[in-house]
Structures are given as C-alpha cells and as structure tokens.
Amino acid sequence: MAFARLRATYARGSELVRRVLATVPLVRSILTGLVRIEVIDRSMAIAAQAMLALVPMLAVMAAFLPEITEIALERFRDVTGVGNQATDLVGEELNTDQVRAHTGVIGILITLFSATSFARAVQRMYERVWERRHIGGVLGLRRSVLWLIGWLMTVQAISAIGFVLSEVDSFDVLRFVLQGATGSLVWWWTSRTLLFGRVSWGQLSIGALLTGFCLVLYSWGSGLVMPPYVASSVDQLGTLGLILAITTWLVGFAGVLVVASVVGRALVEDEDVVRLSRLVWSWGQRILPRRSRRPSG
C-alpha cells in the first residue's frame, strides 16, 4: 500500500511538472538551459579553477605585497563570512620569507597564468550559456589577463563600499542597492568582455542584474552560515577543513553565477517577457511628464 501511494504521488508530481513545462515556456526554457549547460559540472569547474587561482596568487601577494594582501584577506573574510579564525590560520601557515626566496619573475608569471584559468572557466560558461564558439589562444589569454586585473580591482571597490556603509545601521537598504548595482555593472562588463562583444549589451543586462544582486544576497547569507561551519571544519581538520569550507563557498558562488546567466538569457528571449517590458516602457513614457519646451525669445 505504501509503495502504491508513493508511485501515485510520483505520477501526480510528474504530471504536474509536464503541465507546467507545457504551459509555461519560460520555465521550460530555464530548465532546458540548465540541463544543456550541465549546471553542477560547470559550477564545480569554475569553483575548482577559482581555488587553484586563489591559493598561489594569495601566497605570492602575501610575500611581495603584504599590506595589500592583508586588506584583501579582510575583504575576502567579509564577503565569504569565513571569520577571523580562518584568516588567522592562513597567516600562521604561510611562510612569506620562504615564498619570497623561492619565487622569481618566472614564478610570478606562472602564478599569473594559472590565475587566468579562473577567467577562462567563466568565459567558457558564458559561451556555453549563449552558445558561442570558444575563443582561446593568445587573444583569449590576453583578454583573460586584462579581465582578471580589472575584476580584482572592482571587487575590492565593491567590498570597500559595503564596509563603509556597514558602519551605519540605517544604511542596510542603501548598502544592498549600491553593492547590487555596482556588482551588476561589473558582471555586465564581465560578460560582454569575455564574450568578445558577440552578445549585445541589452541581451546581457538582465543576467548581469540577477548576478549582481543575487551575489550580494549570497554574500550576506554567508556571513550567517559560514562562520560556525568554518570553525567546525577547522577544529576537525585544520587547514584542510578551511580549504574544504572555502571550496564549498566557491561552488555556491559559481552556482549563483551560472544559474543567473541561464535565467537572464531565458528572460531576455522569452516573448511574453519582451512584450511585457515593451508595454511597461511605453506606459512609462506616457505617464512621465515630458520636459516642457522653453519659450523662445
């Protein structure tokens, strides 16, 4: 009897899903896009490349630019919510003198090249979402390096905005809006840059907005969830626990990035959404007062 009820429940659920997919093209488009891009595998690939880029870059920066690295660690702690215990552990485990002694110009170049693997993983994700041919070689490497430098600088600016506004309790809404808007601009520029301009700014706008604001929410949520999780992992496994915790956070970060991009394309290409946006735009143009002409003479 229990097995029969379970089968009946599964059949009703499957029928409901089929009806929704048949009657709501937007949902079907989103699910089809997520399956086509292999959202879990793509998120794992981006997270893995981000981790491989983060560790050597952090070690080299700590050895040659200790002041900047300390600021970067503070910002990373604020964004991920890993807490002071994690950043203190990084400082204890990293021997900057040894890194400085064994790292030369070639080592720095290799570190920079390995860091571009994160940019290339994000580029492949956007190309898969928009079904564009992959551009690699020297041209792709040069674009990845330029994007990585610009992205790191803008992420620091976003974190600084959040840090300044977090000192004032009444600015929570303003902080969310500013961080989300700035992040949306960053990911708007990111998608356009890594796609080499093959997709228009307008088509990329919705995905960028979703990415920017969803990542702010993800960062805020991490501040609540990550500290106890990191503390437990570090107590049990030490440095390995910290690495696992950060990897988990990066997988979630990549998942938000991938899903927001897929949903953004589905919304932009959905006929009902396009028709609704045009109606809202024309309605707004009729209601908003037009600028009156100044009298001549």
ChimeraX commands (.cxc) that place a marker at each C-alpha (Angstrom):
marker #1 position 0.00,0.00,0.00 radius 0.5
marker #1 position 2.73,2.45,0.93 radius 0.5
marker #1 position 4.60,1.70,-2.29 radius 0.5
marker #1 position 1.42,2.19,-4.32 radius 0.5
marker #1 position 0.76,5.57,-2.67 radius 0.5
marker #1 position 4.36,6.57,-3.36 radius 0.5
marker #1 position 4.01,5.66,-7.02 radius 0.5
marker #1 position 0.73,7.57,-7.25 radius 0.5
marker #1 position 2.33,10.65,-5.66 radius 0.5
marker #1 position 5.27,10.44,-8.06 radius 0.5
marker #1 position 2.92,10.10,-11.03 radius 0.5
marker #1 position 0.90,13.16,-9.94 radius 0.5
marker #1 position 4.09,15.16,-9.44 radius 0.5
marker #1 position 5.42,14.15,-12.85 radius 0.5
marker #1 position 2.14,15.09,-14.49 radius 0.5
marker #1 position 2.18,18.49,-12.76 radius 0.5
marker #1 position 5.73,19.12,-13.96 radius 0.5
marker #1 position 4.79,18.18,-17.52 radius 0.5
marker #1 position 1.80,20.53,-17.44 radius 0.5
marker #1 position 3.92,23.40,-16.14 radius 0.5
marker #1 position 6.57,22.81,-18.81 radius 0.5
marker #1 position 3.90,22.63,-21.49 radius 0.5
marker #1 position 2.05,25.79,-20.42 radius 0.5
marker #1 position 4.92,27.99,-19.17 radius 0.5
marker #1 position 7.59,28.29,-21.88 radius 0.5
marker #1 position 9.84,30.39,-19.62 radius 0.5
marker #1 position 10.17,27.59,-17.06 radius 0.5
marker #1 position 10.85,25.09,-19.84 radius 0.5
marker #1 position 13.50,27.36,-21.31 radius 0.5
marker #1 position 15.24,27.80,-17.96 radius 0.5
marker #1 position 15.26,24.08,-17.18 radius 0.5
marker #1 position 16.43,23.24,-20.70 radius 0.5
marker #1 position 19.26,25.75,-20.40 radius 0.5
marker #1 position 20.36,24.41,-17.01 radius 0.5
marker #1 position 20.41,20.85,-18.33 radius 0.5
marker #1 position 22.22,21.85,-21.52 radius 0.5
marker #1 position 24.95,23.76,-19.70 radius 0.5
marker #1 position 25.31,20.99,-17.06 radius 0.5
marker #1 position 24.94,23.44,-14.19 radius 0.5
marker #1 position 26.52,21.26,-11.48 radius 0.5
marker #1 position 29.57,20.31,-13.54 radius 0.5
marker #1 position 30.00,23.90,-14.74 radius 0.5
marker #1 position 29.77,25.24,-11.18 radius 0.5
marker #1 position 32.32,22.70,-9.95 radius 0.5
marker #1 position 34.70,23.62,-12.79 radius 0.5
marker #1 position 34.52,27.35,-12.04 radius 0.5
marker #1 position 34.96,26.75,-8.30 radius 0.5
marker #1 position 37.95,24.46,-8.88 radius 0.5
marker #1 position 39.65,26.97,-11.16 radius 0.5
marker #1 position 38.93,29.78,-8.69 radius 0.5
marker #1 position 40.52,27.75,-5.89 radius 0.5
marker #1 position 43.57,26.91,-7.99 radius 0.5
marker #1 position 43.92,30.60,-8.87 radius 0.5
marker #1 position 43.32,31.84,-5.32 radius 0.5
marker #1 position 45.91,29.86,-3.38 radius 0.5
marker #1 position 49.10,30.61,-5.41 radius 0.5
marker #1 position 48.04,34.22,-6.00 radius 0.5
marker #1 position 47.47,34.72,-2.27 radius 0.5
marker #1 position 50.86,33.23,-1.44 radius 0.5
marker #1 position 52.73,35.43,-3.91 radius 0.5
marker #1 position 50.84,38.57,-2.90 radius 0.5
marker #1 position 51.50,37.89,0.78 radius 0.5
marker #1 position 55.22,37.56,0.07 radius 0.5
marker #1 position 55.68,40.65,-2.11 radius 0.5
marker #1 position 52.70,42.88,-1.20 radius 0.5
marker #1 position 51.90,42.14,2.46 radius 0.5
marker #1 position 49.89,45.34,3.07 radius 0.5
marker #1 position 47.64,44.75,0.06 radius 0.5
marker #1 position 47.26,41.08,0.99 radius 0.5
marker #1 position 46.10,41.94,4.49 radius 0.5
marker #1 position 43.41,44.20,3.06 radius 0.5
marker #1 position 42.46,41.52,0.53 radius 0.5
marker #1 position 42.12,38.93,3.30 radius 0.5
marker #1 position 39.87,41.25,5.28 radius 0.5
marker #1 position 37.67,41.85,2.26 radius 0.5
marker #1 position 37.58,38.13,1.47 radius 0.5
marker #1 position 36.58,37.44,5.06 radius 0.5
marker #1 position 33.77,39.98,4.83 radius 0.5
marker #1 position 32.47,38.59,1.53 radius 0.5
marker #1 position 32.65,34.89,2.38 radius 0.5
marker #1 position 31.93,35.12,6.10 radius 0.5
marker #1 position 34.76,32.72,6.96 radius 0.5
marker #1 position 35.59,34.66,10.14 radius 0.5
marker #1 position 38.80,35.74,11.85 radius 0.5
marker #1 position 39.83,32.20,12.75 radius 0.5
marker #1 position 40.22,31.25,9.09 radius 0.5
marker #1 position 42.23,34.31,8.09 radius 0.5
marker #1 position 44.45,33.94,11.17 radius 0.5
marker #1 position 45.12,30.33,10.19 radius 0.5
marker #1 position 46.19,31.43,6.71 radius 0.5
marker #1 position 48.65,33.89,8.21 radius 0.5
marker #1 position 50.11,31.25,10.51 radius 0.5
marker #1 position 50.53,28.58,7.84 radius 0.5
marker #1 position 52.04,30.83,5.14 radius 0.5
marker #1 position 55.82,31.35,5.30 radius 0.5
marker #1 position 56.28,34.55,3.30 radius 0.5
marker #1 position 60.08,34.56,3.61 radius 0.5
marker #1 position 60.32,31.14,2.03 radius 0.5
marker #1 position 57.91,32.08,-0.74 radius 0.5
marker #1 position 59.89,35.27,-1.47 radius 0.5
marker #1 position 63.17,33.36,-1.58 radius 0.5
marker #1 position 61.95,30.69,-3.99 radius 0.5
marker #1 position 59.73,32.78,-6.25 radius 0.5
marker #1 position 61.27,34.75,-9.08 radius 0.5
marker #1 position 59.95,36.52,-12.13 radius 0.5
marker #1 position 59.16,33.21,-13.84 radius 0.5
marker #1 position 57.27,32.02,-10.78 radius 0.5
marker #1 position 55.21,35.21,-10.71 radius 0.5
marker #1 position 54.39,34.85,-14.41 radius 0.5
marker #1 position 53.37,31.23,-13.89 radius 0.5
marker #1 position 51.15,32.29,-10.99 radius 0.5
marker #1 position 49.52,34.95,-13.13 radius 0.5
marker #1 position 48.99,32.46,-15.94 radius 0.5
marker #1 position 47.41,29.93,-13.59 radius 0.5
marker #1 position 45.14,32.65,-12.20 radius 0.5
marker #1 position 43.76,33.25,-15.69 radius 0.5
marker #1 position 42.32,29.72,-15.60 radius 0.5
marker #1 position 39.50,31.16,-13.50 radius 0.5
marker #1 position 38.80,33.77,-16.17 radius 0.5
marker #1 position 38.83,31.11,-18.88 radius 0.5
marker #1 position 36.39,28.96,-16.91 radius 0.5
marker #1 position 33.98,31.89,-16.58 radius 0.5
marker #1 position 34.45,32.66,-20.28 radius 0.5
marker #1 position 33.56,29.08,-21.25 radius 0.5
marker #1 position 30.46,29.27,-19.05 radius 0.5
marker #1 position 29.21,32.40,-20.82 radius 0.5
marker #1 position 30.00,30.88,-24.21 radius 0.5
marker #1 position 28.03,27.75,-23.29 radius 0.5
marker #1 position 25.09,29.78,-22.00 radius 0.5
marker #1 position 24.91,31.88,-25.19 radius 0.5
marker #1 position 26.03,29.03,-27.48 radius 0.5
marker #1 position 29.02,30.84,-28.92 radius 0.5
marker #1 position 32.27,29.39,-30.24 radius 0.5
marker #1 position 35.14,29.34,-27.75 radius 0.5
marker #1 position 37.91,31.88,-28.38 radius 0.5
marker #1 position 41.26,30.80,-26.99 radius 0.5
marker #1 position 44.89,31.17,-27.95 radius 0.5
marker #1 position 46.86,34.37,-27.43 radius 0.5
marker #1 position 43.79,36.55,-27.95 radius 0.5
marker #1 position 41.83,34.69,-25.29 radius 0.5
marker #1 position 44.77,34.71,-22.86 radius 0.5
marker #1 position 45.29,38.45,-23.25 radius 0.5
marker #1 position 41.61,39.14,-22.67 radius 0.5
marker #1 position 41.62,36.87,-19.60 radius 0.5
marker #1 position 44.58,38.71,-18.03 radius 0.5
marker #1 position 43.04,42.13,-18.61 radius 0.5
marker #1 position 39.68,40.98,-17.25 radius 0.5
marker #1 position 41.24,39.38,-14.18 radius 0.5
marker #1 position 43.11,42.57,-13.24 radius 0.5
marker #1 position 40.03,44.73,-13.74 radius 0.5
marker #1 position 37.78,42.29,-11.92 radius 0.5
marker #1 position 40.04,42.13,-8.86 radius 0.5
marker #1 position 40.16,45.92,-8.66 radius 0.5
marker #1 position 36.40,46.34,-8.94 radius 0.5
marker #1 position 35.67,43.58,-6.43 radius 0.5
marker #1 position 37.84,45.46,-3.94 radius 0.5
marker #1 position 35.83,48.60,-4.64 radius 0.5
marker #1 position 32.53,46.79,-4.05 radius 0.5
marker #1 position 33.82,45.36,-0.77 radius 0.5
marker #1 position 35.02,48.81,0.31 radius 0.5
marker #1 position 31.56,50.27,-0.34 radius 0.5
marker #1 position 29.96,47.56,1.75 radius 0.5
marker #1 position 32.50,48.01,4.54 radius 0.5
marker #1 position 31.94,51.78,4.76 radius 0.5
marker #1 position 28.15,51.56,4.70 radius 0.5
marker #1 position 28.10,48.64,7.17 radius 0.5
marker #1 position 29.25,51.06,9.87 radius 0.5
marker #1 position 25.86,52.78,9.71 radius 0.5
marker #1 position 22.96,50.51,10.67 radius 0.5
marker #1 position 20.34,52.57,8.87 radius 0.5
marker #1 position 22.15,52.13,5.54 radius 0.5
marker #1 position 21.39,48.40,5.08 radius 0.5
marker #1 position 18.99,49.02,2.20 radius 0.5
marker #1 position 21.29,51.59,0.63 radius 0.5
marker #1 position 24.25,49.23,1.01 radius 0.5
marker #1 position 22.32,46.43,-0.68 radius 0.5
marker #1 position 21.27,48.67,-3.57 radius 0.5
marker #1 position 24.73,50.15,-4.11 radius 0.5
marker #1 position 26.55,46.82,-3.85 radius 0.5
marker #1 position 24.00,45.12,-6.10 radius 0.5
marker #1 position 24.09,47.90,-8.69 radius 0.5
marker #1 position 27.90,48.03,-8.70 radius 0.5
marker #1 position 28.13,44.26,-8.90 radius 0.5
marker #1 position 25.63,44.23,-11.77 radius 0.5
marker #1 position 27.80,46.70,-13.69 radius 0.5
marker #1 position 30.87,44.55,-13.04 radius 0.5
marker #1 position 29.23,41.36,-14.28 radius 0.5
marker #1 position 27.63,43.22,-17.20 radius 0.5
marker #1 position 31.08,44.34,-18.28 radius 0.5
marker #1 position 32.47,40.86,-17.50 radius 0.5
marker #1 position 30.01,39.01,-19.71 radius 0.5
marker #1 position 30.44,41.48,-22.56 radius 0.5
marker #1 position 34.25,41.34,-22.28 radius 0.5
marker #1 position 34.63,37.57,-22.03 radius 0.5
marker #1 position 32.17,37.04,-24.87 radius 0.5
marker #1 position 34.29,39.39,-27.02 radius 0.5
marker #1 position 31.28,41.57,-27.78 radius 0.5
marker #1 position 29.40,38.81,-29.59 radius 0.5
marker #1 position 26.26,39.36,-27.49 radius 0.5
marker #1 position 24.68,42.81,-27.21 radius 0.5
marker #1 position 24.64,44.87,-24.02 radius 0.5
marker #1 position 20.85,44.72,-23.92 radius 0.5
marker #1 position 20.72,40.92,-24.04 radius 0.5
marker #1 position 23.26,40.69,-21.20 radius 0.5
marker #1 position 21.60,43.26,-18.94 radius 0.5
marker #1 position 19.05,41.02,-17.16 radius 0.5
marker #1 position 21.60,38.32,-16.42 radius 0.5
marker #1 position 24.00,40.93,-15.05 radius 0.5
marker #1 position 21.32,42.38,-12.75 radius 0.5
marker #1 position 20.41,38.94,-11.43 radius 0.5
marker #1 position 24.07,38.07,-10.92 radius 0.5
marker #1 position 24.92,41.29,-9.09 radius 0.5
marker #1 position 22.03,41.31,-6.63 radius 0.5
marker #1 position 21.94,37.53,-6.07 radius 0.5
marker #1 position 25.65,37.51,-5.25 radius 0.5
marker #1 position 25.11,40.27,-2.68 radius 0.5
marker #1 position 22.36,38.19,-1.05 radius 0.5
marker #1 position 24.64,35.15,-1.18 radius 0.5
marker #1 position 27.43,37.10,0.48 radius 0.5
marker #1 position 25.13,38.38,3.22 radius 0.5
marker #1 position 23.81,34.89,3.84 radius 0.5
marker #1 position 27.36,33.56,4.03 radius 0.5
marker #1 position 28.01,35.92,6.92 radius 0.5
marker #1 position 25.40,33.99,8.91 radius 0.5
marker #1 position 26.12,30.42,7.80 radius 0.5
marker #1 position 29.84,30.24,7.14 radius 0.5
marker #1 position 31.47,31.24,10.50 radius 0.5
marker #1 position 30.16,28.25,12.53 radius 0.5
marker #1 position 30.74,25.90,9.58 radius 0.5
marker #1 position 34.32,27.09,9.11 radius 0.5
marker #1 position 35.03,26.92,12.85 radius 0.5
marker #1 position 33.77,23.34,12.98 radius 0.5
marker #1 position 35.75,22.31,9.88 radius 0.5
marker #1 position 38.97,23.93,11.14 radius 0.5
marker #1 position 38.63,22.29,14.57 radius 0.5
marker #1 position 38.22,18.88,12.97 radius 0.5
marker #1 position 40.59,19.04,10.01 radius 0.5
marker #1 position 42.79,22.11,10.48 radius 0.5
marker #1 position 43.95,23.74,7.26 radius 0.5
marker #1 position 42.22,21.06,5.17 radius 0.5
marker #1 position 38.94,21.99,6.83 radius 0.5
marker #1 position 39.46,25.62,5.85 radius 0.5
marker #1 position 40.16,24.61,2.24 radius 0.5
marker #1 position 37.02,22.47,2.13 radius 0.5
marker #1 position 34.92,25.28,3.58 radius 0.5
marker #1 position 36.22,27.84,1.08 radius 0.5
marker #1 position 35.72,25.35,-1.76 radius 0.5
marker #1 position 32.12,24.85,-0.66 radius 0.5
marker #1 position 31.58,28.61,-0.69 radius 0.5
marker #1 position 33.13,28.89,-4.16 radius 0.5
marker #1 position 30.83,26.15,-5.51 radius 0.5
marker #1 position 27.83,28.12,-4.26 radius 0.5
marker #1 position 29.25,31.32,-5.74 radius 0.5
marker #1 position 29.74,29.63,-9.11 radius 0.5
marker #1 position 26.25,28.12,-8.95 radius 0.5
marker #1 position 24.71,31.57,-8.48 radius 0.5
marker #1 position 26.77,32.85,-11.42 radius 0.5
marker #1 position 25.70,30.02,-13.73 radius 0.5
marker #1 position 22.00,29.98,-12.81 radius 0.5
marker #1 position 21.69,33.77,-13.02 radius 0.5
marker #1 position 23.24,33.74,-16.50 radius 0.5
marker #1 position 20.89,31.00,-17.74 radius 0.5
marker #1 position 17.80,32.66,-16.25 radius 0.5
marker #1 position 18.91,36.01,-17.67 radius 0.5
marker #1 position 19.07,34.64,-21.20 radius 0.5
marker #1 position 15.72,32.89,-20.81 radius 0.5
marker #1 position 14.06,36.11,-19.63 radius 0.5
marker #1 position 15.57,38.20,-22.42 radius 0.5
marker #1 position 14.47,35.76,-25.12 radius 0.5
marker #1 position 11.00,34.97,-23.74 radius 0.5
marker #1 position 8.31,36.54,-25.94 radius 0.5
marker #1 position 5.92,37.24,-23.06 radius 0.5
marker #1 position 8.62,38.97,-21.02 radius 0.5
marker #1 position 9.71,41.04,-24.03 radius 0.5
marker #1 position 6.11,42.03,-24.74 radius 0.5
marker #1 position 5.52,42.96,-21.09 radius 0.5
marker #1 position 8.71,45.04,-20.92 radius 0.5
marker #1 position 7.68,46.94,-24.06 radius 0.5
marker #1 position 4.25,47.64,-22.57 radius 0.5
marker #1 position 5.80,48.89,-19.33 radius 0.5
marker #1 position 8.25,51.07,-21.25 radius 0.5
marker #1 position 5.52,52.64,-23.42 radius 0.5
marker #1 position 3.29,53.11,-20.36 radius 0.5
marker #1 position 6.12,54.83,-18.51 radius 0.5
marker #1 position 6.77,57.15,-21.45 radius 0.5
marker #1 position 3.12,58.23,-21.48 radius 0.5
marker #1 position 2.90,58.82,-17.73 radius 0.5
marker #1 position 6.22,60.53,-17.08 radius 0.5
marker #1 position 5.90,64.25,-17.72 radius 0.5
marker #1 position 7.75,65.37,-20.77 radius 0.5
marker #1 position 10.25,68.16,-20.47 radius 0.5
marker #1 position 8.46,71.32,-21.40 radius 0.5
marker #1 position 9.97,73.45,-24.08 radius 0.5
marker #1 position 11.33,76.79,-23.09 radius 0.5
marker #1 position 9.59,79.75,-24.73 radius 0.5
marker #1 position 11.59,81.34,-27.47 radius 0.5
marker #1 position 12.87,84.87,-27.08 radius 0.5
marker link #1:1,2 radius 0.2
marker link #1:2,3 radius 0.2
marker link #1:3,4 radius 0.2
marker link #1:4,5 radius 0.2
marker link #1:5,6 radius 0.2
marker link #1:6,7 radius 0.2
marker link #1:7,8 radius 0.2
marker link #1:8,9 radius 0.2
marker link #1:9,10 radius 0.2
marker link #1:10,11 radius 0.2
marker link #1:11,12 radius 0.2
marker link #1:12,13 radius 0.2
marker link #1:13,14 radius 0.2
marker link #1:14,15 radius 0.2
marker link #1:15,16 radius 0.2
marker link #1:16,17 radius 0.2
marker link #1:17,18 radius 0.2
marker link #1:18,19 radius 0.2
marker link #1:19,20 radius 0.2
marker link #1:20,21 radius 0.2
marker link #1:21,22 radius 0.2
marker link #1:22,23 radius 0.2
marker link #1:23,24 radius 0.2
marker link #1:24,25 radius 0.2
marker link #1:25,26 radius 0.2
marker link #1:26,27 radius 0.2
marker link #1:27,28 radius 0.2
marker link #1:28,29 radius 0.2
marker link #1:29,30 radius 0.2
marker link #1:30,31 radius 0.2
marker link #1:31,32 radius 0.2
marker link #1:32,33 radius 0.2
marker link #1:33,34 radius 0.2
marker link #1:34,35 radius 0.2
marker link #1:35,36 radius 0.2
marker link #1:36,37 radius 0.2
marker link #1:37,38 radius 0.2
marker link #1:38,39 radius 0.2
marker link #1:39,40 radius 0.2
marker link #1:40,41 radius 0.2
marker link #1:41,42 radius 0.2
marker link #1:42,43 radius 0.2
marker link #1:43,44 radius 0.2
marker link #1:44,45 radius 0.2
marker link #1:45,46 radius 0.2
marker link #1:46,47 radius 0.2
marker link #1:47,48 radius 0.2
marker link #1:48,49 radius 0.2
marker link #1:49,50 radius 0.2
marker link #1:50,51 radius 0.2
marker link #1:51,52 radius 0.2
marker link #1:52,53 radius 0.2
marker link #1:53,54 radius 0.2
marker link #1:54,55 radius 0.2
marker link #1:55,56 radius 0.2
marker link #1:56,57 radius 0.2
marker link #1:57,58 radius 0.2
marker link #1:58,59 radius 0.2
marker link #1:59,60 radius 0.2
marker link #1:60,61 radius 0.2
marker link #1:61,62 radius 0.2
marker link #1:62,63 radius 0.2
marker link #1:63,64 radius 0.2
marker link #1:64,65 radius 0.2
marker link #1:65,66 radius 0.2
marker link #1:66,67 radius 0.2
marker link #1:67,68 radius 0.2
marker link #1:68,69 radius 0.2
marker link #1:69,70 radius 0.2
marker link #1:70,71 radius 0.2
marker link #1:71,72 radius 0.2
marker link #1:72,73 radius 0.2
marker link #1:73,74 radius 0.2
marker link #1:74,75 radius 0.2
marker link #1:75,76 radius 0.2
marker link #1:76,77 radius 0.2
marker link #1:77,78 radius 0.2
marker link #1:78,79 radius 0.2
marker link #1:79,80 radius 0.2
marker link #1:80,81 radius 0.2
marker link #1:81,82 radius 0.2
marker link #1:82,83 radius 0.2
marker link #1:83,84 radius 0.2
marker link #1:84,85 radius 0.2
marker link #1:85,86 radius 0.2
marker link #1:86,87 radius 0.2
marker link #1:87,88 radius 0.2
marker link #1:88,89 radius 0.2
marker link #1:89,90 radius 0.2
marker link #1:90,91 radius 0.2
marker link #1:91,92 radius 0.2
marker link #1:92,93 radius 0.2
marker link #1:93,94 radius 0.2
marker link #1:94,95 radius 0.2
marker link #1:95,96 radius 0.2
marker link #1:96,97 radius 0.2
marker link #1:97,98 radius 0.2
marker link #1:98,99 radius 0.2
marker link #1:99,100 radius 0.2
marker link #1:100,101 radius 0.2
marker link #1:101,102 radius 0.2
marker link #1:102,103 radius 0.2
marker link #1:103,104 radius 0.2
marker link #1:104,105 radius 0.2
marker link #1:105,106 radius 0.2
marker link #1:106,107 radius 0.2
marker link #1:107,108 radius 0.2
marker link #1:108,109 radius 0.2
marker link #1:109,110 radius 0.2
marker link #1:110,111 radius 0.2
marker link #1:111,112 radius 0.2
marker link #1:112,113 radius 0.2
marker link #1:113,114 radius 0.2
marker link #1:114,115 radius 0.2
marker link #1:115,116 radius 0.2
marker link #1:116,117 radius 0.2
marker link #1:117,118 radius 0.2
marker link #1:118,119 radius 0.2
marker link #1:119,120 radius 0.2
marker link #1:120,121 radius 0.2
marker link #1:121,122 radius 0.2
marker link #1:122,123 radius 0.2
marker link #1:123,124 radius 0.2
marker link #1:124,125 radius 0.2
marker link #1:125,126 radius 0.2
marker link #1:126,127 radius 0.2
marker link #1:127,128 radius 0.2
marker link #1:128,129 radius 0.2
marker link #1:129,130 radius 0.2
marker link #1:130,131 radius 0.2
marker link #1:131,132 radius 0.2
marker link #1:132,133 radius 0.2
marker link #1:133,134 radius 0.2
marker link #1:134,135 radius 0.2
marker link #1:135,136 radius 0.2
marker link #1:136,137 radius 0.2
marker link #1:137,138 radius 0.2
marker link #1:138,139 radius 0.2
marker link #1:139,140 radius 0.2
marker link #1:140,141 radius 0.2
marker link #1:141,142 radius 0.2
marker link #1:142,143 radius 0.2
marker link #1:143,144 radius 0.2
marker link #1:144,145 radius 0.2
marker link #1:145,146 radius 0.2
marker link #1:146,147 radius 0.2
marker link #1:147,148 radius 0.2
marker link #1:148,149 radius 0.2
marker link #1:149,150 radius 0.2
marker link #1:150,151 radius 0.2
marker link #1:151,152 radius 0.2
marker link #1:152,153 radius 0.2
marker link #1:153,154 radius 0.2
marker link #1:154,155 radius 0.2
marker link #1:155,156 radius 0.2
marker link #1:156,157 radius 0.2
marker link #1:157,158 radius 0.2
marker link #1:158,159 radius 0.2
marker link #1:159,160 radius 0.2
marker link #1:160,161 radius 0.2
marker link #1:161,162 radius 0.2
marker link #1:162,163 radius 0.2
marker link #1:163,164 radius 0.2
marker link #1:164,165 radius 0.2
marker link #1:165,166 radius 0.2
marker link #1:166,167 radius 0.2
marker link #1:167,168 radius 0.2
marker link #1:168,169 radius 0.2
marker link #1:169,170 radius 0.2
marker link #1:170,171 radius 0.2
marker link #1:171,172 radius 0.2
marker link #1:172,173 radius 0.2
marker link #1:173,174 radius 0.2
marker link #1:174,175 radius 0.2
marker link #1:175,176 radius 0.2
marker link #1:176,177 radius 0.2
marker link #1:177,178 radius 0.2
marker link #1:178,179 radius 0.2
marker link #1:179,180 radius 0.2
marker link #1:180,181 radius 0.2
marker link #1:181,182 radius 0.2
marker link #1:182,183 radius 0.2
marker link #1:183,184 radius 0.2
marker link #1:184,185 radius 0.2
marker link #1:185,186 radius 0.2
marker link #1:186,187 radius 0.2
marker link #1:187,188 radius 0.2
marker link #1:188,189 radius 0.2
marker link #1:189,190 radius 0.2
marker link #1:190,191 radius 0.2
marker link #1:191,192 radius 0.2
marker link #1:192,193 radius 0.2
marker link #1:193,194 radius 0.2
marker link #1:194,195 radius 0.2
marker link #1:195,196 radius 0.2
marker link #1:196,197 radius 0.2
marker link #1:197,198 radius 0.2
marker link #1:198,199 radius 0.2
marker link #1:199,200 radius 0.2
marker link #1:200,201 radius 0.2
marker link #1:201,202 radius 0.2
marker link #1:202,203 radius 0.2
marker link #1:203,204 radius 0.2
marker link #1:204,205 radius 0.2
marker link #1:205,206 radius 0.2
marker link #1:206,207 radius 0.2
marker link #1:207,208 radius 0.2
marker link #1:208,209 radius 0.2
marker link #1:209,210 radius 0.2
marker link #1:210,211 radius 0.2
marker link #1:211,212 radius 0.2
marker link #1:212,213 radius 0.2
marker link #1:213,214 radius 0.2
marker link #1:214,215 radius 0.2
marker link #1:215,216 radius 0.2
marker link #1:216,217 radius 0.2
marker link #1:217,218 radius 0.2
marker link #1:218,219 radius 0.2
marker link #1:219,220 radius 0.2
marker link #1:220,221 radius 0.2
marker link #1:221,222 radius 0.2
marker link #1:222,223 radius 0.2
marker link #1:223,224 radius 0.2
marker link #1:224,225 radius 0.2
marker link #1:225,226 radius 0.2
marker link #1:226,227 radius 0.2
marker link #1:227,228 radius 0.2
marker link #1:228,229 radius 0.2
marker link #1:229,230 radius 0.2
marker link #1:230,231 radius 0.2
marker link #1:231,232 radius 0.2
marker link #1:232,233 radius 0.2
marker link #1:233,234 radius 0.2
marker link #1:234,235 radius 0.2
marker link #1:235,236 radius 0.2
marker link #1:236,237 radius 0.2
marker link #1:237,238 radius 0.2
marker link #1:238,239 radius 0.2
marker link #1:239,240 radius 0.2
marker link #1:240,241 radius 0.2
marker link #1:241,242 radius 0.2
marker link #1:242,243 radius 0.2
marker link #1:243,244 radius 0.2
marker link #1:244,245 radius 0.2
marker link #1:245,246 radius 0.2
marker link #1:246,247 radius 0.2
marker link #1:247,248 radius 0.2
marker link #1:248,249 radius 0.2
marker link #1:249,250 radius 0.2
marker link #1:250,251 radius 0.2
marker link #1:251,252 radius 0.2
marker link #1:252,253 radius 0.2
marker link #1:253,254 radius 0.2
marker link #1:254,255 radius 0.2
marker link #1:255,256 radius 0.2
marker link #1:256,257 radius 0.2
marker link #1:257,258 radius 0.2
marker link #1:258,259 radius 0.2
marker link #1:259,260 radius 0.2
marker link #1:260,261 radius 0.2
marker link #1:261,262 radius 0.2
marker link #1:262,263 radius 0.2
marker link #1:263,264 radius 0.2
marker link #1:264,265 radius 0.2
marker link #1:265,266 radius 0.2
marker link #1:266,267 radius 0.2
marker link #1:267,268 radius 0.2
marker link #1:268,269 radius 0.2
marker link #1:269,270 radius 0.2
marker link #1:270,271 radius 0.2
marker link #1:271,272 radius 0.2
marker link #1:272,273 radius 0.2
marker link #1:273,274 radius 0.2
marker link #1:274,275 radius 0.2
marker link #1:275,276 radius 0.2
marker link #1:276,277 radius 0.2
marker link #1:277,278 radius 0.2
marker link #1:278,279 radius 0.2
marker link #1:279,280 radius 0.2
marker link #1:280,281 radius 0.2
marker link #1:281,282 radius 0.2
marker link #1:282,283 radius 0.2
marker link #1:283,284 radius 0.2
marker link #1:284,285 radius 0.2
marker link #1:285,286 radius 0.2
marker link #1:286,287 radius 0.2
marker link #1:287,288 radius 0.2
marker link #1:288,289 radius 0.2
marker link #1:289,290 radius 0.2
marker link #1:290,291 radius 0.2
marker link #1:291,292 radius 0.2
marker link #1:292,293 radius 0.2
marker link #1:293,294 radius 0.2
marker link #1:294,295 radius 0.2
marker link #1:295,296 radius 0.2
marker link #1:296,297 radius 0.2
view
